Amino acid sequence: MGEGLYKASVELSHLQRGIYTYLKNKAKSFEGQVSNEFSRYRKDHERHGKSEFKICTFNTLLGAIDKSNIIYLGDFHTFDQSSRNLQRLLRVLIKDNDSYILGVEFVHKKHQRYIDSYLEGHITEIEFLESIQYHESWRFPWSYYRHFFVLAKKMQMKIVALNSDGGLKKRDMVAASILKELYEENEDKKILVLFGEYHIVPSKLPGIVKKSIHNKKFKQTIIHQNLDEVYWRLVDKKGGTDRIVAFGPHEYVLQTSPPWIKYESMIYWYEHLSEDPDFDIHESVLEQEGAFTFNSNTVDNFAYITSQINQNLKLGLSSYEIEDFNLYDHQNLDFIHDKLEHLKTKSLTNFYVKLIKCGRSFKIPDTKNYYCPSYSINRLAFLAGIHLYLQLLQKKKDGANEYDYLIRTKTHTKFIFFCYQSFMGYFSSKLINPYRKCDRYQDLLKQLRNSKTKVSDKKILRLCLDVMKAKTPLESIFEKASDLDAFMVARKLGYLLGDIYFEEAYTKKSKGSKEVLKAIMNFDFEEKAFKNILKALLPRETYRTTKKNLF
């Protein structure tokens, strides 16, 4: 079985293309009839995405930004990754309170006075949203954009509205006029522009701005995000982990997510709007803290993802075994609580209730019921990996009962049991989204040294680092730890080990990774076997220097 898993690396692209086609077609099916102008903009954007490029560094991108007066960052409106990338850039770029202006598409220019009033503290957040008619005029999640106003207040940074009425070209013309005026009045500042991805092709908004400004020293940089064709060509070039490419000296692409993840966000947005015309997505996100609810397609999506991973990794599970599950979210908490009350021990019930409060996904022992607090491809792929792992455990161990590991073993053995599940879950989600990131050693160490980190979190971080050092017996490390502590440590280390394994098997094509998968699939929860896996994936000379990438 491990051999099949290892050989399956060559089929990763096939798996990803299947997911991509499935979600892209599904997303486009919601659009209905689009205008001719929108269709032209989309085709121009797709055609431009096929331009020749070269891989470059983050410092190269920063150098281009440093020489530019206006910097455009493409926004895919339903996808929060777009706005998060601008937030990351701002944290790196802003060196003083008066060096940047932020131009945004999501507010109409007629509402500029309300932006100013909100930033100056004269009106509340709710009053601001009501004044600009956010729900009616934009409808995309406010939580994606709220961070910019928090930062602007902190840094005394001006935010300028760029949206207007009319067709796409007319709106570009109006935005270009505003940007021209901003530049001429603030030549000592840089203007960051967050605008729809279709608008920032060089011939569109940036081209109009360039034609209107006659200063020979004027420069601008375009930063696209997550272009479909760029992703697939990176995969073909075996460079799928690269994050930044350049179309030219002042045009770049941040490739921080596979394209099907943005189509997933688009599907979710359309499904809620089509099923409930009064659905207020930004209020929903605020109230539920991002908890995306299931719909009629979620179970099918979970089954599809699970089937694709099973097929790609050659796990050998049948369709019946794959589809033998029930999936529930936070809307079914009464049912989940009822099932948990029937577990064999009160302590086990309390343990899973605590997992619900922590927002974790899990399988209820000795049932076919899975709990996933909110919907996303990453979460479903993670849970799919756990589902596959536990089905294989039951099959290989002749109907092994999870209770054998949950109530009849010591804490450190439970830790290994949970760690292997987290490994398989994270690794599976990484197959679906190879741009997923998790904390590495230096990230954990930084959090531990941070005075703002909670005492309870520091306990988990210390346990993580102690396990990674592999000098102390696990039984001693977890001697005073609770089952919840063991789960949380297993979660972090399972992610980390799964992340490293993916890198070894699919990027570096390491032959040694074959043995790691064999060990994981042997379902050996003894300390010796676990430490052999640690030794294989965490070589002492390198793992302590690692940290996750910014992009």
Phi, psi and omega in degrees: 000317178299323178299316179297321178297317182292315182294338184290353181301329182289345183259007183301317181299323179296316177301312183294321179295326177295314178297317181300309181298318180300311185282323180295314179297321179294318179297315182292335180294339180278341189291325185071208181283125178252158181291158178298323180294316178299318180299319178295316179300317181295315180296319177299320181293316179295320180295318181293329179295346179269005180299153176295146179215168172226149180287138180221178183260165177296325179295326176297316178298316179298324178297320178293319179297319182298331182267000187254153176267322178234135180234123181259135175236122183291139182241123170262105202300329181274355190250111184294340178301327181300311181286328179295324179295321177294322177300317179297318178299316181299319180297326179281322190278318189290115181251338176213173189284349192229032186252345185229149169237139180250121175259133185232142179279335192282002174234135179289143183300334180290349181256017182303322183297330179285327173299311181299316181297319180293315180294331179275357176083015182276338177227157181279173179298314180297317178297323178296311181298321178291321183293323181269001179054050186302316183299320182278326189270333185234307174074344177283155190306123177298328182299336179290333188247346183303324183302328181294325179287325175297314180293319181297321177296317182294319186261002182056044182262137181280138173244132184240131178283136183239354185279160180202180180272165174106187180287178185297314181295318180298319179294323175297319180298317180293315179298319179298321179296318179295318181293322177301313181294319178300314180298313183293333179269347185218056184294344179272000182243161174258141181250116176265130185240119175259109187217156181309138186304323181294337184276343189258011167303140187310327182281351182264236185306312180299322180293321178295317179297315182300319180293332184273347182250124187257004177287120183295339180277351183292132178222149175220154181234137179252132178236103175281168179224130168051060179278134185305306186295325178296317179302310185292327178288328174295319177297315180297328179273007183058037178237033187296346179266356178290143186255334186228130174230160182239128170280336182187182183296342180226031175214123188228167174229125170270112180255089186248002181202145174291151189297333184290341179291324178290327177290327174301315180296324179294318179299314181300316181298312181294320182299319181287323179290323182284328180279334181216096182301338181266003182296124180257099190294323183288327176290322179299316181295320179295315184290323185260007180052044175086009182283101180278124185279156178285157172225188186297341184266348188296316179299318177297319178298317180297315179297320181295313180298315180300316179297318181294319179293317178301316181292316182294320183271359178055049182281339174083012177280145181279166177302320179299315182294323180292319186273006181273073181206162169231136185241131182227152178238195186294346177284348183246031186296327178299316179296314181299314179300320179297317179295322180293328179296341182262009175291163191291333180229151179294324181296323179291321175302312181298324179299312182288329174297321177295324178296322177298316181295332178274358179073032183263153174268149179194167172257134176286123185306143175061025175223177173254020186262126177246141177248127177228110189300328179207160188272132165194157178299320179300313181295316182294321179294322177299312181292327176299319178298318178294317178302313179296318182297314182289327175294320178292322177300312181297321182289316185282328182262023177054058176076031181308136181264132181299333178301331179301330182259339186268330182233354184244013179231165178283166186302319183291331176288322175299322177302313181296318178303313179289325183295317179296323176296315180296322176303308183294322179295311181293317179301318178296318179292331178288329175297321181280325180227086184294354178265005176301146180234152174217166180292135173255188187304310183295329177292317178296318180295319179297318179296321180296323183276350181285124182294341181275350179291134181298150179301318180296323178290324178296327177298315180295319181296319178296317178299319178302311182293323178296318179295317182295327180291334174058029180261335184251140177303141182300324181299324178288320180299319185260016183303319182252014182268148176274170176298324179294320176302314181299320179295315182294321177293318179298324180297310182295315183285328176298318175301309185299314181293321177295323178295315180293319180298316179302317180297316181293317187278323189251341178255308181274345181055042182290130179292331181294338182295336179303318181290328179297314180295323176300317181295317179299318184277000173278348179055041177264110185260024176277153184298321182300315180295320180296317182290333174294323177293316177303314182298322181289323185262342182236070177300132190300332185283348184233327194295332182286350179262354188278149174208160182286155181285153174293316176239000000 
